[in-house]
Amino acid sequence: MDEPLIDPASAGDVAKCEPQALLDVAGKLTRELLPQLEAARYQVPDLSPAAAGDWDIAQGYAGTVVRARLATCDSLAFVMEQVQRVVDDLAATAGTVLDADQRAGAAPRKE
């Protein structure tokens, strides 16, 4: 298991952000998790309309299966949106830190 970048017990009042670590995590989520979630949306089994036959109770179960499939697809879409938000937030935070570092490096030193 990877060791944490910051040991919480010794960090004290220090806040540290390593932009490249954030970008690495965002990239891994984008490359590995999002494609799996997208593929899962198309792997949810479907029930053909004729599968249940014409028996009324079976038709009711078929309707339940269809609603469950749609709810599953909606849930996967929601999870994908949330993962994309995390990716965007990680990238934005890394960009903010990099910009702040550049501005701090370019600012004249006060003595």
C-alpha positions as a Markdown table, in Angstrom:
| # | Residue | x | y | z |
|---|---|---|---|---|
| 1 | Met | 0.0 | 0.0 | 0.0 |
| 2 | Asp | 1.2 | 3.5 | -0.8 |
| 3 | Glu | 2.3 | 5.6 | 2.2 |
| 4 | Pro | 0.4 | 8.9 | 2.7 |
| 5 | Leu | 2.1 | 12.0 | 1.4 |
| 6 | Ile | 1.6 | 13.7 | 4.7 |
| 7 | Asp | 1.8 | 12.0 | 8.1 |
| 8 | Pro | -1.2 | 13.5 | 9.9 |
| 9 | Ala | 0.4 | 12.9 | 13.3 |
| 10 | Ser | 3.4 | 15.1 | 12.5 |
| 11 | Ala | 1.8 | 17.6 | 10.1 |
| 12 | Gly | 0.7 | 20.0 | 12.8 |
| 13 | Asp | -0.5 | 23.3 | 11.3 |
| 14 | Val | 1.3 | 22.6 | 8.0 |
| 15 | Ala | -0.7 | 22.1 | 4.9 |
| 16 | Lys | 1.1 | 20.6 | 1.9 |
| 17 | Cys | -0.2 | 20.1 | -1.6 |
| 18 | Glu | 1.7 | 18.2 | -4.3 |
| 19 | Pro | 0.0 | 19.2 | -7.5 |
| 20 | Gln | 1.6 | 16.4 | -9.5 |
| 21 | Ala | 0.1 | 13.8 | -7.0 |
| 22 | Leu | -3.3 | 15.4 | -7.6 |
| 23 | Leu | -2.9 | 15.3 | -11.3 |
| 24 | Asp | -1.7 | 11.7 | -11.1 |
| 25 | Val | -4.8 | 10.6 | -9.2 |
| 26 | Ala | -7.1 | 12.6 | -11.6 |
| 27 | Gly | -5.4 | 10.9 | -14.6 |
| 28 | Lys | -5.7 | 7.4 | -13.1 |
| 29 | Leu | -9.4 | 8.0 | -12.4 |
| 30 | Thr | -9.9 | 9.3 | -16.0 |
| 31 | Arg | -7.9 | 6.4 | -17.6 |
| 32 | Glu | -9.1 | 3.5 | -15.4 |
| 33 | Leu | -12.3 | 4.2 | -13.5 |
| 34 | Leu | -14.4 | 6.3 | -15.9 |
| 35 | Pro | -14.1 | 3.9 | -18.9 |
| 36 | Gln | -15.1 | 1.0 | -16.6 |
| 37 | Leu | -18.2 | 2.9 | -15.5 |
| 38 | Glu | -19.0 | 3.8 | -19.1 |
| 39 | Ala | -18.7 | 0.2 | -20.2 |
| 40 | Ala | -20.9 | -1.0 | -17.3 |
| 41 | Arg | -23.7 | 1.2 | -18.5 |
| 42 | Tyr | -23.9 | -0.9 | -21.7 |
| 43 | Gln | -23.5 | -4.2 | -19.9 |
| 44 | Val | -26.7 | -4.0 | -17.8 |
| 45 | Pro | -28.8 | -6.8 | -19.1 |
| 46 | Asp | -32.1 | -6.0 | -20.8 |
| 47 | Leu | -35.3 | -8.0 | -20.9 |
| 48 | Ser | -36.9 | -8.3 | -24.3 |
| 49 | Pro | -40.6 | -7.3 | -24.3 |
| 50 | Ala | -41.6 | -10.8 | -25.3 |
| 51 | Ala | -39.5 | -12.6 | -22.7 |
| 52 | Ala | -42.3 | -12.5 | -20.0 |
| 53 | Gly | -45.0 | -13.8 | -22.3 |
| 54 | Asp | -48.6 | -12.6 | -21.9 |
| 55 | Trp | -49.3 | -13.8 | -18.4 |
| 56 | Asp | -50.3 | -10.7 | -16.4 |
| 57 | Ile | -48.1 | -11.4 | -13.3 |
| 58 | Ala | -45.1 | -12.1 | -15.5 |
| 59 | Gln | -45.8 | -8.8 | -17.3 |
| 60 | Gly | -45.7 | -7.0 | -14.0 |
| 61 | Tyr | -42.4 | -8.5 | -13.1 |
| 62 | Ala | -41.1 | -7.6 | -16.6 |
| 63 | Gly | -42.1 | -4.0 | -15.9 |
| 64 | Thr | -40.2 | -4.1 | -12.6 |
| 65 | Val | -37.1 | -5.4 | -14.4 |
| 66 | Val | -37.3 | -2.6 | -16.9 |
| 67 | Arg | -37.6 | 0.0 | -14.2 |
| 68 | Ala | -34.7 | -1.5 | -12.3 |
| 69 | Arg | -32.5 | -1.5 | -15.4 |
| 70 | Leu | -33.3 | 2.2 | -16.0 |
| 71 | Ala | -32.6 | 3.0 | -12.4 |
| 72 | Thr | -29.3 | 1.2 | -12.6 |
| 73 | Cys | -28.3 | 3.1 | -15.7 |
| 74 | Asp | -29.3 | 6.4 | -14.1 |
| 75 | Ser | -27.3 | 5.5 | -11.0 |
| 76 | Leu | -24.2 | 4.7 | -13.1 |
| 77 | Ala | -24.6 | 8.0 | -14.9 |
| 78 | Phe | -24.8 | 9.8 | -11.6 |
| 79 | Val | -21.6 | 8.1 | -10.3 |
| 80 | Met | -19.8 | 9.0 | -13.5 |
| 81 | Glu | -20.8 | 12.6 | -13.1 |
| 82 | Gln | -19.5 | 12.6 | -9.5 |
| 83 | Val | -16.2 | 11.0 | -10.5 |
| 84 | Gln | -15.8 | 13.5 | -13.2 |
| 85 | Arg | -16.4 | 16.3 | -10.6 |
| 86 | Val | -13.7 | 14.8 | -8.4 |
| 87 | Val | -11.3 | 14.7 | -11.4 |
| 88 | Asp | -12.1 | 18.3 | -12.3 |
| 89 | Asp | -11.7 | 19.4 | -8.7 |
| 90 | Leu | -8.3 | 17.6 | -8.4 |
| 91 | Ala | -7.1 | 19.2 | -11.6 |
| 92 | Ala | -8.4 | 22.7 | -10.6 |
| 93 | Thr | -6.7 | 22.4 | -7.1 |
| 94 | Ala | -3.4 | 21.4 | -8.7 |
| 95 | Gly | -3.7 | 24.3 | -11.2 |
| 96 | Thr | -4.4 | 26.7 | -8.4 |
| 97 | Val | -1.4 | 25.6 | -6.4 |
| 98 | Leu | 0.9 | 25.7 | -9.4 |
| 99 | Asp | -0.4 | 29.2 | -10.3 |
| 100 | Ala | 0.2 | 30.3 | -6.7 |
| 101 | Asp | 3.7 | 28.9 | -6.7 |
| 102 | Gln | 4.5 | 30.7 | -9.9 |
| 103 | Arg | 3.1 | 34.0 | -8.5 |
| 104 | Ala | 5.0 | 33.5 | -5.3 |
| 105 | Gly | 8.2 | 32.8 | -7.2 |
| 106 | Ala | 7.8 | 35.9 | -9.4 |
| 107 | Ala | 6.9 | 38.3 | -6.6 |
| 108 | Pro | 9.7 | 40.5 | -5.3 |
| 109 | Arg | 11.0 | 39.5 | -1.9 |
| 110 | Lys | 10.3 | 41.9 | 1.0 |
| 111 | Glu | 13.1 | 42.3 | 3.4 |
